[in-house]
Amino acid sequence: MRRLLRAADVGQVLLKGGPARLPDDVVPRFKPGDRVVARNINSTGHTRLPRYARGKRGVVDRDYGVFVFADASAMGRGKQPQHLYSVRFAARELWGPEASARDVVFIDLWDDHLDPA
């Protein structure tokens, strides 16, 4: 069944807030401080893993807990609950030596987006 969001309902949906955290019965693959690399995937469907971060190294800054894996949910493959992390990437890692050495980018990524570095 395909769900559609009607323009008239947008306000009510936004008032509900972000996605709900799920019970923490999924073991985290990473903890804050762990070095990770974003997978270099070429999805034919929806993904929340930005192309500019694929194959790049970062550090887990925070574990938000367990949430629905958005990539799977958007493709109708169920919730596939897993941990969602804030991962810190140096700007130079993402955009090369011309980027500021002081700048960083935080990207929220799920377990399936990451491998140990």
Biopython code that builds the backbone (N, CA, C, O; Angstrom):
import numpy as np
from Bio.PDB.StructureBuilder import StructureBuilder

atoms = [
    (1, "MET", "N", (0.837, -1.181, 0.000)),
    (1, "MET", "CA", (0.000, 0.000, 0.000)),
    (1, "MET", "C", (0.878, 1.238, 0.000)),
    (1, "MET", "O", (1.802, 1.349, 0.806)),
    (2, "ARG", "N", (0.606, 2.133, -0.865)),
    (2, "ARG", "CA", (1.385, 3.359, -0.995)),
    (2, "ARG", "C", (0.710, 4.482, -0.213)),
    (2, "ARG", "O", (-0.472, 4.768, -0.404)),
    (3, "ARG", "N", (1.486, 5.114, 0.675)),
    (3, "ARG", "CA", (0.944, 6.222, 1.461)),
    (3, "ARG", "C", (1.346, 7.536, 0.816)),
    (3, "ARG", "O", (2.489, 7.711, 0.395)),
    (4, "LEU", "N", (0.405, 8.447, 0.745)),
    (4, "LEU", "CA", (0.674, 9.765, 0.175)),
    (4, "LEU", "C", (0.434, 10.831, 1.235)),
    (4, "LEU", "O", (-0.510, 10.748, 2.020)),
    (5, "LEU", "N", (1.284, 11.808, 1.242)),
    (5, "LEU", "CA", (1.125, 12.947, 2.144)),
    (5, "LEU", "C", (0.476, 14.075, 1.356)),
    (5, "LEU", "O", (1.051, 14.597, 0.401)),
    (6, "ARG", "N", (-0.717, 14.437, 1.767)),
    (6, "ARG", "CA", (-1.436, 15.527, 1.108)),
    (6, "ARG", "C", (-0.966, 16.861, 1.674)),
    (6, "ARG", "O", (-0.630, 16.954, 2.855)),
    (7, "ALA", "N", (-0.943, 17.867, 0.855)),
    (7, "ALA", "CA", (-0.495, 19.201, 1.270)),
    (7, "ALA", "C", (-1.250, 19.678, 2.511)),
    (7, "ALA", "O", (-0.666, 20.329, 3.377)),
    (8, "ALA", "N", (-2.507, 19.368, 2.599)),
    (8, "ALA", "CA", (-3.323, 19.809, 3.741)),
    (8, "ALA", "C", (-2.883, 19.154, 5.049)),
    (8, "ALA", "O", (-3.176, 19.673, 6.126)),
    (9, "ASP", "N", (-2.185, 18.022, 4.967)),
    (9, "ASP", "CA", (-1.778, 17.287, 6.175)),
    (9, "ASP", "C", (-0.351, 17.583, 6.623)),
    (9, "ASP", "O", (0.066, 17.104, 7.677)),
    (10, "VAL", "N", (0.397, 18.348, 5.862)),
    (10, "VAL", "CA", (1.809, 18.603, 6.175)),
    (10, "VAL", "C", (1.969, 19.225, 7.559)),
    (10, "VAL", "O", (2.843, 18.808, 8.319)),
    (11, "GLY", "N", (1.165, 20.189, 7.893)),
    (11, "GLY", "CA", (1.267, 20.854, 9.194)),
    (11, "GLY", "C", (1.146, 19.890, 10.355)),
    (11, "GLY", "O", (1.926, 19.962, 11.304)),
    (12, "GLN", "N", (0.180, 18.989, 10.295)),
    (12, "GLN", "CA", (-0.017, 18.011, 11.376)),
    (12, "GLN", "C", (1.151, 17.038, 11.472)),
    (12, "GLN", "O", (1.551, 16.655, 12.571)),
    (13, "VAL", "N", (1.694, 16.642, 10.342)),
    (13, "VAL", "CA", (2.836, 15.731, 10.343)),
    (13, "VAL", "C", (4.049, 16.412, 10.968)),
    (13, "VAL", "O", (4.762, 15.795, 11.759)),
    (14, "LEU", "N", (4.289, 17.660, 10.629)),
    (14, "LEU", "CA", (5.433, 18.390, 11.177)),
    (14, "LEU", "C", (5.304, 18.600, 12.681)),
    (14, "LEU", "O", (6.311, 18.626, 13.388)),
    (15, "LEU", "N", (4.094, 18.748, 13.174)),
    (15, "LEU", "CA", (3.889, 18.928, 14.608)),
    (15, "LEU", "C", (4.251, 17.678, 15.411)),
    (15, "LEU", "O", (4.567, 17.775, 16.597)),
    (16, "LYS", "N", (4.208, 16.516, 14.779)),
    (16, "LYS", "CA", (4.552, 15.269, 15.462)),
    (16, "LYS", "C", (6.043, 15.165, 15.744)),
    (16, "LYS", "O", (6.444, 14.385, 16.607)),
    (17, "GLY", "N", (6.866, 15.919, 15.052)),
    (17, "GLY", "CA", (8.313, 15.868, 15.273)),
    (17, "GLY", "C", (8.987, 14.817, 14.420)),
    (17, "GLY", "O", (8.382, 14.261, 13.503)),
    (18, "GLY", "N", (10.257, 14.547, 14.730)),
    (18, "GLY", "CA", (11.066, 13.615, 13.954)),
    (18, "GLY", "C", (10.705, 12.168, 14.208)),
    (18, "GLY", "O", (9.741, 11.867, 14.911)),
    (19, "PRO", "N", (11.490, 11.276, 13.629)),
    (19, "PRO", "CA", (11.191, 9.847, 13.788)),
    (19, "PRO", "C", (11.348, 9.409, 15.238)),
    (19, "PRO", "O", (12.193, 9.922, 15.971)),
    (20, "ALA", "N", (10.536, 8.474, 15.625)),
    (20, "ALA", "CA", (10.566, 7.978, 17.005)),
    (20, "ALA", "C", (11.717, 6.996, 17.185)),
    (20, "ALA", "O", (11.992, 6.168, 16.317)),
    (21, "ARG", "N", (12.367, 7.105, 18.307)),
    (21, "ARG", "CA", (13.424, 6.170, 18.668)),
    (21, "ARG", "C", (12.789, 4.825, 19.002)),
    (21, "ARG", "O", (11.724, 4.773, 19.617)),
    (22, "LEU", "N", (13.437, 3.748, 18.601)),
    (22, "LEU", "CA", (12.932, 2.400, 18.850)),
    (22, "LEU", "C", (13.626, 1.821, 20.074)),
    (22, "LEU", "O", (14.643, 2.354, 20.516)),
    (23, "PRO", "N", (13.090, 0.732, 20.631)),
    (23, "PRO", "CA", (13.758, 0.091, 21.774)),
    (23, "PRO", "C", (15.198, -0.293, 21.420)),
    (23, "PRO", "O", (15.477, -0.721, 20.300)),
    (24, "ASP", "N", (16.100, -0.135, 22.380)),
    (24, "ASP", "CA", (17.530, -0.387, 22.153)),
    (24, "ASP", "C", (17.881, -1.866, 22.256)),
    (24, "ASP", "O", (18.781, -2.234, 23.010)),
    (25, "ASP", "N", (17.184, -2.718, 21.510)),
    (25, "ASP", "CA", (17.495, -4.141, 21.563)),
    (25, "ASP", "C", (18.405, -4.566, 20.407)),
    (25, "ASP", "O", (18.576, -5.758, 20.154)),
    (26, "VAL", "N", (18.984, -3.593, 19.711)),
    (26, "VAL", "CA", (19.934, -3.852, 18.636)),
    (26, "VAL", "C", (21.325, -3.466, 19.143)),
    (26, "VAL", "O", (21.525, -2.356, 19.637)),
    (27, "VAL", "N", (22.271, -4.376, 19.019)),
    (27, "VAL", "CA", (23.640, -4.116, 19.493)),
    (27, "VAL", "C", (24.310, -3.117, 18.554)),
    (27, "VAL", "O", (24.302, -3.312, 17.338)),
    (28, "PRO", "N", (24.892, -2.043, 19.107)),
    (28, "PRO", "CA", (25.570, -1.068, 18.237)),
    (28, "PRO", "C", (26.851, -1.661, 17.644)),
    (28, "PRO", "O", (27.557, -2.417, 18.312)),
    (29, "ARG", "N", (27.141, -1.320, 16.410)),
    (29, "ARG", "CA", (28.391, -1.751, 15.774)),
    (29, "ARG", "C", (29.536, -0.818, 16.142)),
    (29, "ARG", "O", (30.703, -1.207, 16.089)),
    (30, "PHE", "N", (29.199, 0.419, 16.518)),
    (30, "PHE", "CA", (30.227, 1.426, 16.780)),
    (30, "PHE", "C", (29.905, 2.193, 18.052)),
    (30, "PHE", "O", (28.772, 2.185, 18.534)),
    (31, "LYS", "N", (30.927, 2.855, 18.586)),
    (31, "LYS", "CA", (30.745, 3.726, 19.751)),
    (31, "LYS", "C", (31.453, 5.045, 19.455)),
    (31, "LYS", "O", (32.306, 5.099, 18.569)),
    (32, "PRO", "N", (31.114, 6.102, 20.178)),
    (32, "PRO", "CA", (31.799, 7.379, 19.959)),
    (32, "PRO", "C", (33.315, 7.211, 20.048)),
    (32, "PRO", "O", (33.835, 6.550, 20.946)),
    (33, "GLY", "N", (33.998, 7.823, 19.099)),
    (33, "GLY", "CA", (35.451, 7.730, 19.013)),
    (33, "GLY", "C", (35.940, 6.699, 18.013)),
    (33, "GLY", "O", (37.102, 6.736, 17.608)),
    (34, "ASP", "N", (35.066, 5.772, 17.603)),
    (34, "ASP", "CA", (35.465, 4.764, 16.617)),
    (34, "ASP", "C", (35.701, 5.409, 15.256)),
    (34, "ASP", "O", (34.941, 6.273, 14.820)),
    (35, "ARG", "N", (36.766, 4.972, 14.597)),
    (35, "ARG", "CA", (37.052, 5.422, 13.230)),
    (35, "ARG", "C", (36.273, 4.531, 12.267)),
    (35, "ARG", "O", (36.262, 3.306, 12.394)),
    (36, "VAL", "N", (35.627, 5.173, 11.309)),
    (36, "VAL", "CA", (34.782, 4.461, 10.355)),
    (36, "VAL", "C", (35.058, 4.970, 8.943)),
    (36, "VAL", "O", (35.672, 6.018, 8.744)),
    (37, "VAL", "N", (34.589, 4.201, 7.986)),
    (37, "VAL", "CA", (34.611, 4.635, 6.594)),
    (37, "VAL", "C", (33.202, 4.457, 6.049)),
    (37, "VAL", "O", (32.570, 3.421, 6.254)),
    (38, "ALA", "N", (32.721, 5.474, 5.356)),
    (38, "ALA", "CA", (31.394, 5.381, 4.745)),
    (38, "ALA", "C", (31.493, 4.438, 3.544)),
    (38, "ALA", "O", (32.407, 4.550, 2.727)),
    (39, "ARG", "N", (30.564, 3.535, 3.454)),
    (39, "ARG", "CA", (30.585, 2.566, 2.354)),
    (39, "ARG", "C", (30.457, 3.273, 1.006)),
    (39, "ARG", "O", (29.771, 4.287, 0.882)),
    (40, "ASN", "N", (31.114, 2.731, 0.028)),
    (40, "ASN", "CA", (31.036, 3.282, -1.323)),
    (40, "ASN", "C", (29.993, 2.490, -2.098)),
    (40, "ASN", "O", (30.320, 1.652, -2.939)),
    (41, "ILE", "N", (28.736, 2.772, -1.796)),
    (41, "ILE", "CA", (27.629, 2.062, -2.426)),
    (41, "ILE", "C", (27.078, 2.883, -3.584)),
    (41, "ILE", "O", (27.196, 4.108, -3.606)),
    (42, "ASN", "N", (26.494, 2.211, -4.516)),
    (42, "ASN", "CA", (25.840, 2.867, -5.651)),
    (42, "ASN", "C", (24.414, 2.352, -5.726)),
    (42, "ASN", "O", (24.068, 1.540, -6.585)),
    (43, "SER", "N", (23.606, 2.839, -4.815)),
    (43, "SER", "CA", (22.227, 2.398, -4.681)),
    (43, "SER", "C", (21.404, 2.793, -5.902)),
    (43, "SER", "O", (21.548, 3.890, -6.442)),
    (44, "THR", "N", (20.543, 1.879, -6.320)),
    (44, "THR", "CA", (19.620, 2.205, -7.419)),
    (44, "THR", "C", (18.347, 2.853, -6.890)),
    (44, "THR", "O", (17.507, 3.316, -7.661)),
    (45, "GLY", "N", (18.215, 2.882, -5.571)),
    (45, "GLY", "CA", (17.041, 3.487, -4.955)),
    (45, "GLY", "C", (17.456, 4.565, -3.969)),
    (45, "GLY", "O", (18.529, 5.159, -4.080)),
    (46, "HIS", "N", (16.594, 4.798, -3.021)),
    (46, "HIS", "CA", (16.800, 5.837, -2.016)),
    (46, "HIS", "C", (17.947, 5.491, -1.069)),
    (46, "HIS", "O", (18.083, 4.345, -0.641)),
    (47, "THR", "N", (18.771, 6.489, -0.746)),
    (47, "THR", "CA", (19.765, 6.336, 0.312)),
    (47, "THR", "C", (19.994, 7.688, 0.973)),
    (47, "THR", "O", (19.928, 8.732, 0.324)),
    (48, "ARG", "N", (20.267, 7.652, 2.277)),
    (48, "ARG", "CA", (20.598, 8.858, 3.021)),
    (48, "ARG", "C", (22.109, 9.064, 3.105)),
    (48, "ARG", "O", (22.574, 9.985, 3.777)),
    (49, "LEU", "N", (22.872, 8.215, 2.429)),
    (49, "LEU", "CA", (24.329, 8.333, 2.418)),
    (49, "LEU", "C", (24.730, 9.242, 1.265)),
    (49, "LEU", "O", (24.642, 8.838, 0.106)),
    (50, "PRO", "N", (25.174, 10.473, 1.567)),
    (50, "PRO", "CA", (25.517, 11.402, 0.481)),
    (50, "PRO", "C", (26.681, 10.886, -0.366)),
    (50, "PRO", "O", (27.629, 10.298, 0.153)),
    (51, "ARG", "N", (26.593, 11.111, -1.659)),
    (51, "ARG", "CA", (27.630, 10.650, -2.579)),
    (51, "ARG", "C", (29.002, 11.221, -2.198)),
    (51, "ARG", "O", (30.012, 10.526, -2.309)),
    (52, "TYR", "N", (29.043, 12.478, -1.754)),
    (52, "TYR", "CA", (30.335, 13.097, -1.431)),
    (52, "TYR", "C", (31.027, 12.469, -0.224)),
    (52, "TYR", "O", (32.214, 12.708, -0.003)),
    (53, "ALA", "N", (30.292, 11.659, 0.571)),
    (53, "ALA", "CA", (30.883, 11.030, 1.748)),
    (53, "ALA", "C", (31.284, 9.573, 1.496)),
    (53, "ALA", "O", (31.967, 8.974, 2.327)),
    (54, "ARG", "N", (30.879, 9.006, 0.386)),
    (54, "ARG", "CA", (31.135, 7.585, 0.120)),
    (54, "ARG", "C", (32.625, 7.318, -0.034)),
    (54, "ARG", "O", (33.323, 7.984, -0.797)),
    (55, "GLY", "N", (33.091, 6.320, 0.718)),
    (55, "GLY", "CA", (34.498, 5.957, 0.689)),
    (55, "GLY", "C", (35.381, 6.844, 1.557)),
    (55, "GLY", "O", (36.599, 6.667, 1.584)),
    (56, "LYS", "N", (34.786, 7.785, 2.260)),
    (56, "LYS", "CA", (35.542, 8.731, 3.085)),
    (56, "LYS", "C", (35.591, 8.260, 4.534)),
    (56, "LYS", "O", (34.692, 7.573, 5.018)),
    (57, "ARG", "N", (36.667, 8.652, 5.209)),
    (57, "ARG", "CA", (36.896, 8.259, 6.611)),
    (57, "ARG", "C", (36.407, 9.338, 7.555)),
    (57, "ARG", "O", (36.561, 10.533, 7.303)),
    (58, "GLY", "N", (35.809, 8.882, 8.659)),
    (58, "GLY", "CA", (35.315, 9.795, 9.675)),
    (58, "GLY", "C", (35.417, 9.154, 11.049)),
    (58, "GLY", "O", (35.968, 8.064, 11.202)),
    (59, "VAL", "N", (34.877, 9.846, 12.046)),
    (59, "VAL", "CA", (34.906, 9.374, 13.427)),
    (59, "VAL", "C", (33.488, 9.489, 13.987)),
    (59, "VAL", "O", (32.834, 10.523, 13.846)),
    (60, "VAL", "N", (33.026, 8.417, 14.621)),
    (60, "VAL", "CA", (31.700, 8.451, 15.254)),
    (60, "VAL", "C", (31.753, 9.456, 16.401)),
    (60, "VAL", "O", (32.572, 9.338, 17.312)),
    (61, "ASP", "N", (30.874, 10.434, 16.340)),
    (61, "ASP", "CA", (30.806, 11.455, 17.379)),
    (61, "ASP", "C", (29.746, 11.116, 18.416)),
    (61, "ASP", "O", (29.917, 11.393, 19.603)),
    (62, "ARG", "N", (28.640, 10.509, 17.958)),
    (62, "ARG", "CA", (27.505, 10.260, 18.849)),
    (62, "ARG", "C", (26.663, 9.109, 18.327)),
    (62, "ARG", "O", (26.492, 8.953, 17.117)),
    (63, "ASP", "N", (26.142, 8.312, 19.231)),
    (63, "ASP", "CA", (25.184, 7.258, 18.910)),
    (63, "ASP", "C", (23.824, 7.755, 19.380)),
    (63, "ASP", "O", (23.609, 7.930, 20.580)),
    (64, "TYR", "N", (22.898, 7.987, 18.437)),
    (64, "TYR", "CA", (21.572, 8.491, 18.786)),
    (64, "TYR", "C", (20.655, 7.398, 19.334)),
    (64, "TYR", "O", (19.632, 7.698, 19.951)),
    (65, "GLY", "N", (21.013, 6.139, 19.112)),
    (65, "GLY", "CA", (20.147, 5.030, 19.496)),
    (65, "GLY", "C", (19.621, 4.325, 18.262)),
    (65, "GLY", "O", (20.157, 4.484, 17.166)),
    (66, "VAL", "N", (18.567, 3.543, 18.447)),
    (66, "VAL", "CA", (18.024, 2.718, 17.372)),
    (66, "VAL", "C", (16.829, 3.411, 16.717)),
    (66, "VAL", "O", (15.928, 3.915, 17.388)),
    (67, "PHE", "N", (16.853, 3.418, 15.379)),
    (67, "PHE", "CA", (15.793, 4.022, 14.582)),
    (67, "PHE", "C", (15.502, 3.131, 13.376)),
    (67, "PHE", "O", (16.281, 2.234, 13.053)),
    (68, "VAL", "N", (14.382, 3.386, 12.720)),
    (68, "VAL", "CA", (14.070, 2.734, 11.452)),
    (68, "VAL", "C", (15.168, 3.112, 10.462)),
    (68, "VAL", "O", (15.557, 4.277, 10.382)),
    (69, "PHE", "N", (15.668, 2.133, 9.709)),
    (69, "PHE", "CA", (16.667, 2.400, 8.670)),
    (69, "PHE", "C", (15.936, 3.029, 7.495)),
    (69, "PHE", "O", (15.208, 2.350, 6.771)),
    (70, "ALA", "N", (16.131, 4.320, 7.308)),
    (70, "ALA", "CA", (15.366, 5.090, 6.319)),
    (70, "ALA", "C", (15.510, 4.544, 4.903)),
    (70, "ALA", "O", (14.541, 4.548, 4.144)),
    (71, "ASP", "N", (16.683, 4.082, 4.538)),
    (71, "ASP", "CA", (16.897, 3.577, 3.178)),
    (71, "ASP", "C", (15.968, 2.391, 2.890)),
    (71, "ASP", "O", (15.363, 2.323, 1.820)),
    (72, "ALA", "N", (15.856, 1.467, 3.834)),
    (72, "ALA", "CA", (15.004, 0.288, 3.659)),
    (72, "ALA", "C", (13.530, 0.676, 3.706)),
    (72, "ALA", "O", (12.735, 0.220, 2.884)),
    (73, "SER", "N", (13.175, 1.508, 4.657)),
    (73, "SER", "CA", (11.781, 1.907, 4.824)),
    (73, "SER", "C", (11.251, 2.619, 3.582)),
    (73, "SER", "O", (10.122, 2.374, 3.159)),
    (74, "ALA", "N", (12.060, 3.494, 3.003)),
    (74, "ALA", "CA", (11.638, 4.248, 1.820)),
    (74, "ALA", "C", (11.418, 3.347, 0.606)),
    (74, "ALA", "O", (10.681, 3.702, -0.314)),
    (75, "MET", "N", (12.062, 2.183, 0.611)),
    (75, "MET", "CA", (11.942, 1.251, -0.511)),
    (75, "MET", "C", (10.930, 0.141, -0.232)),
    (75, "MET", "O", (10.817, -0.807, -1.009)),
    (76, "GLY", "N", (10.179, 0.260, 0.900)),
    (76, "GLY", "CA", (9.158, -0.711, 1.233)),
    (76, "GLY", "C", (9.709, -2.030, 1.760)),
    (76, "GLY", "O", (9.050, -3.063, 1.643)),
    (77, "ARG", "N", (10.919, -2.009, 2.344)),
    (77, "ARG", "CA", (11.540, -3.238, 2.840)),
    (77, "ARG", "C", (11.459, -3.360, 4.360)),
    (77, "ARG", "O", (12.253, -4.081, 4.964)),
    (78, "GLY", "N", (10.531, -2.679, 4.969)),
    (78, "GLY", "CA", (10.347, -2.789, 6.411)),
    (78, "GLY", "C", (11.229, -1.837, 7.194)),
    (78, "GLY", "O", (11.927, -0.998, 6.624)),
    (79, "LYS", "N", (11.186, -1.981, 8.516)),
    (79, "LYS", "CA", (11.883, -1.042, 9.404)),
    (79, "LYS", "C", (13.386, -1.270, 9.475)),
    (79, "LYS", "O", (14.148, -0.304, 9.523)),
    (80, "GLN", "N", (13.829, -2.516, 9.484)),
    (80, "GLN", "CA", (15.242, -2.876, 9.619)),
    (80, "GLN", "C", (15.941, -1.995, 10.669)),
    (80, "GLN", "O", (16.898, -1.295, 10.337)),
    (81, "PRO", "N", (15.478, -2.019, 11.933)),
    (81, "PRO", "CA", (16.014, -1.135, 12.964)),
    (81, "PRO", "C", (17.522, -1.294, 13.143)),
    (81, "PRO", "O", (18.052, -2.406, 13.149)),
    (82, "GLN", "N", (18.195, -0.158, 13.287)),
    (82, "GLN", "CA", (19.632, -0.149, 13.540)),
    (82, "GLN", "C", (20.046, 1.180, 14.133)),
    (82, "GLN", "O", (19.282, 2.144, 14.136)),
    (83, "HIS", "N", (21.270, 1.215, 14.636)),
    (83, "HIS", "CA", (21.765, 2.433, 15.268)),
    (83, "HIS", "C", (22.010, 3.522, 14.240)),
    (83, "HIS", "O", (22.420, 3.268, 13.107)),
    (84, "LEU", "N", (21.744, 4.743, 14.679)),
    (84, "LEU", "CA", (21.976, 5.944, 13.888)),
    (84, "LEU", "C", (23.061, 6.742, 14.599)),
    (84, "LEU", "O", (22.967, 6.999, 15.800)),
    (85, "TYR", "N", (24.085, 7.129, 13.858)),
    (85, "TYR", "CA", (25.236, 7.823, 14.434)),
    (85, "TYR", "C", (25.429, 9.182, 13.785)),
    (85, "TYR", "O", (25.065, 9.396, 12.629)),
    (86, "SER", "N", (26.007, 10.092, 14.548)),
    (86, "SER", "CA", (26.527, 11.336, 13.992)),
    (86, "SER", "C", (28.006, 11.088, 13.741)),
    (86, "SER", "O", (28.759, 10.800, 14.672)),
    (87, "VAL", "N", (28.423, 11.200, 12.483)),
    (87, "VAL", "CA", (29.801, 10.918, 12.106)),
    (87, "VAL", "C", (30.464, 12.227, 11.667)),
    (87, "VAL", "O", (29.926, 12.970, 10.847)),
    (88, "ARG", "N", (31.635, 12.487, 12.230)),
    (88, "ARG", "CA", (32.388, 13.720, 11.950)),
    (88, "ARG", "C", (33.408, 13.442, 10.841)),
    (88, "ARG", "O", (34.232, 12.536, 10.955)),
    (89, "PHE", "N", (33.338, 14.229, 9.780)),
    (89, "PHE", "CA", (34.280, 14.147, 8.675)),
    (89, "PHE", "C", (35.043, 15.458, 8.567)),
    (89, "PHE", "O", (34.442, 16.531, 8.617)),
    (90, "ALA", "N", (36.348, 15.383, 8.422)),
    (90, "ALA", "CA", (37.142, 16.588, 8.156)),
    (90, "ALA", "C", (36.778, 17.088, 6.764)),
    (90, "ALA", "O", (36.610, 16.296, 5.837)),
    (91, "ALA", "N", (36.660, 18.392, 6.622)),
    (91, "ALA", "CA", (36.326, 18.976, 5.323)),
    (91, "ALA", "C", (37.336, 18.556, 4.260)),
    (91, "ALA", "O", (36.967, 18.307, 3.112)),
    (92, "ARG", "N", (38.588, 18.479, 4.633)),
    (92, "ARG", "CA", (39.614, 18.069, 3.666)),
    (92, "ARG", "C", (39.454, 16.626, 3.232)),
    (92, "ARG", "O", (39.801, 16.274, 2.104)),
    (93, "GLU", "N", (38.934, 15.787, 4.114)),
    (93, "GLU", "CA", (38.656, 14.398, 3.732)),
    (93, "GLU", "C", (37.577, 14.351, 2.655)),
    (93, "GLU", "O", (37.641, 13.538, 1.732)),
    (94, "LEU", "N", (36.591, 15.228, 2.783)),
    (94, "LEU", "CA", (35.481, 15.232, 1.830)),
    (94, "LEU", "C", (35.806, 15.969, 0.538)),
    (94, "LEU", "O", (35.430, 15.516, -0.543)),
    (95, "TRP", "N", (36.509, 17.114, 0.637)),
    (95, "TRP", "CA", (36.667, 17.990, -0.530)),
    (95, "TRP", "C", (38.106, 18.299, -0.916)),
    (95, "TRP", "O", (38.350, 19.109, -1.810)),
    (96, "GLY", "N", (39.053, 17.662, -0.251)),
    (96, "GLY", "CA", (40.442, 17.811, -0.659)),
    (96, "GLY", "C", (41.186, 18.928, 0.051)),
    (96, "GLY", "O", (40.630, 19.604, 0.916)),
    (97, "PRO", "N", (42.464, 19.122, -0.323)),
    (97, "PRO", "CA", (43.356, 20.044, 0.393)),
    (97, "PRO", "C", (42.969, 21.514, 0.299)),
    (97, "PRO", "O", (43.468, 22.328, 1.076)),
    (98, "GLU", "N", (42.111, 21.867, -0.614)),
    (98, "GLU", "CA", (41.684, 23.268, -0.736)),
    (98, "GLU", "C", (40.679, 23.658, 0.349)),
    (98, "GLU", "O", (40.470, 24.844, 0.603)),
    (99, "ALA", "N", (40.064, 22.673, 0.984)),
    (99, "ALA", "CA", (39.099, 22.956, 2.052)),
    (99, "ALA", "C", (39.847, 23.397, 3.307)),
    (99, "ALA", "O", (41.023, 23.080, 3.483)),
    (100, "SER", "N", (39.166, 24.117, 4.159)),
    (100, "SER", "CA", (39.755, 24.602, 5.405)),
    (100, "SER", "C", (40.153, 23.431, 6.304)),
    (100, "SER", "O", (39.396, 22.473, 6.461)),
    (101, "ALA", "N", (41.325, 23.514, 6.881)),
    (101, "ALA", "CA", (41.808, 22.474, 7.798)),
    (101, "ALA", "C", (41.019, 22.480, 9.104)),
    (101, "ALA", "O", (41.046, 21.496, 9.843)),
    (102, "ARG", "N", (40.324, 23.564, 9.397)),
    (102, "ARG", "CA", (39.582, 23.669, 10.660)),
    (102, "ARG", "C", (38.137, 23.209, 10.551)),
    (102, "ARG", "O", (37.487, 22.986, 11.573)),
    (103, "ASP", "N", (37.623, 23.062, 9.344)),
    (103, "ASP", "CA", (36.208, 22.761, 9.167)),
    (103, "ASP", "C", (35.921, 21.262, 9.213)),
    (103, "ASP", "O", (36.725, 20.443, 8.766)),
    (104, "VAL", "N", (34.759, 20.927, 9.763)),
    (104, "VAL", "CA", (34.274, 19.549, 9.805)),
    (104, "VAL", "C", (32.805, 19.531, 9.393)),
    (104, "VAL", "O", (32.117, 20.551, 9.439)),
    (105, "VAL", "N", (32.349, 18.366, 8.994)),
    (105, "VAL", "CA", (30.951, 18.167, 8.620)),
    (105, "VAL", "C", (30.444, 16.963, 9.403)),
    (105, "VAL", "O", (31.109, 15.927, 9.445)),
    (106, "PHE", "N", (29.280, 17.087, 10.018)),
    (106, "PHE", "CA", (28.649, 15.988, 10.742)),
    (106, "PHE", "C", (27.524, 15.436, 9.866)),
    (106, "PHE", "O", (26.663, 16.181, 9.397)),
    (107, "ILE", "N", (27.546, 14.124, 9.654)),
    (107, "ILE", "CA", (26.527, 13.467, 8.831)),
    (107, "ILE", "C", (25.914, 12.341, 9.659)),
    (107, "ILE", "O", (26.632, 11.546, 10.265)),
    (108, "ASP", "N", (24.595, 12.279, 9.681)),
    (108, "ASP", "CA", (23.894, 11.210, 10.397)),
    (108, "ASP", "C", (23.801, 9.995, 9.488)),
    (108, "ASP", "O", (23.208, 10.055, 8.411)),
    (109, "LEU", "N", (24.400, 8.878, 9.937)),
    (109, "LEU", "CA", (24.462, 7.656, 9.137)),
    (109, "LEU", "C", (24.112, 6.442, 9.986)),
    (109, "LEU", "O", (24.381, 6.417, 11.187)),
    (110, "TRP", "N", (23.517, 5.446, 9.363)),
    (110, "TRP", "CA", (23.119, 4.207, 10.018)),
    (110, "TRP", "C", (24.225, 3.165, 9.910)),
    (110, "TRP", "O", (25.177, 3.326, 9.147)),
    (111, "ASP", "N", (24.079, 2.076, 10.699)),
    (111, "ASP", "CA", (25.035, 0.970, 10.671)),
    (111, "ASP", "C", (25.339, 0.503, 9.245)),
    (111, "ASP", "O", (26.502, 0.303, 8.896)),
    (112, "ASP", "N", (24.313, 0.330, 8.430)),
    (112, "ASP", "CA", (24.512, -0.187, 7.066)),
    (112, "ASP", "C", (25.261, 0.762, 6.151)),
    (112, "ASP", "O", (25.627, 0.379, 5.040)),
    (113, "HIS", "N", (25.497, 1.982, 6.583)),
    (113, "HIS", "CA", (26.274, 2.934, 5.794)),
    (113, "HIS", "C", (27.769, 2.894, 6.120)),
    (113, "HIS", "O", (28.578, 3.492, 5.411)),
    (114, "LEU", "N", (28.132, 2.188, 7.194)),
    (114, "LEU", "CA", (29.495, 2.314, 7.737)),
    (114, "LEU", "C", (30.220, 0.989, 7.852)),
    (114, "LEU", "O", (29.612, -0.063, 8.051)),
    (115, "ASP", "N", (31.530, 1.066, 7.723)),
    (115, "ASP", "CA", (32.431, -0.045, 8.002)),
    (115, "ASP", "C", (33.514, 0.477, 8.941)),
    (115, "ASP", "O", (33.776, 1.680, 8.972)),
    (116, "PRO", "N", (34.152, -0.420, 9.716)),
    (116, "PRO", "CA", (35.283, 0.019, 10.533)),
    (116, "PRO", "C", (36.409, 0.510, 9.623)),
    (116, "PRO", "O", (36.628, -0.039, 8.543)),
    (117, "ALA", "N", (37.114, 1.538, 10.065)),
    (117, "ALA", "CA", (38.226, 2.073, 9.262)),
    (117, "ALA", "C", (39.482, 1.275, 9.491)),
    (117, "ALA", "O", (40.521, 1.576, 8.903)),
]
sb = StructureBuilder()
sb.init_structure("model")
sb.init_model(0)
sb.init_chain("A")
sb.init_seg("    ")
for serial, (resi, resn, name, xyz) in enumerate(atoms, 1):
    if name == "N":
        sb.init_residue(resn, " ", resi, " ")
    sb.init_atom(name, np.array(xyz, "f"), 0.0, 1.0, " ", f" {name:<3s}", serial, name[0])
structure = sb.get_structure()
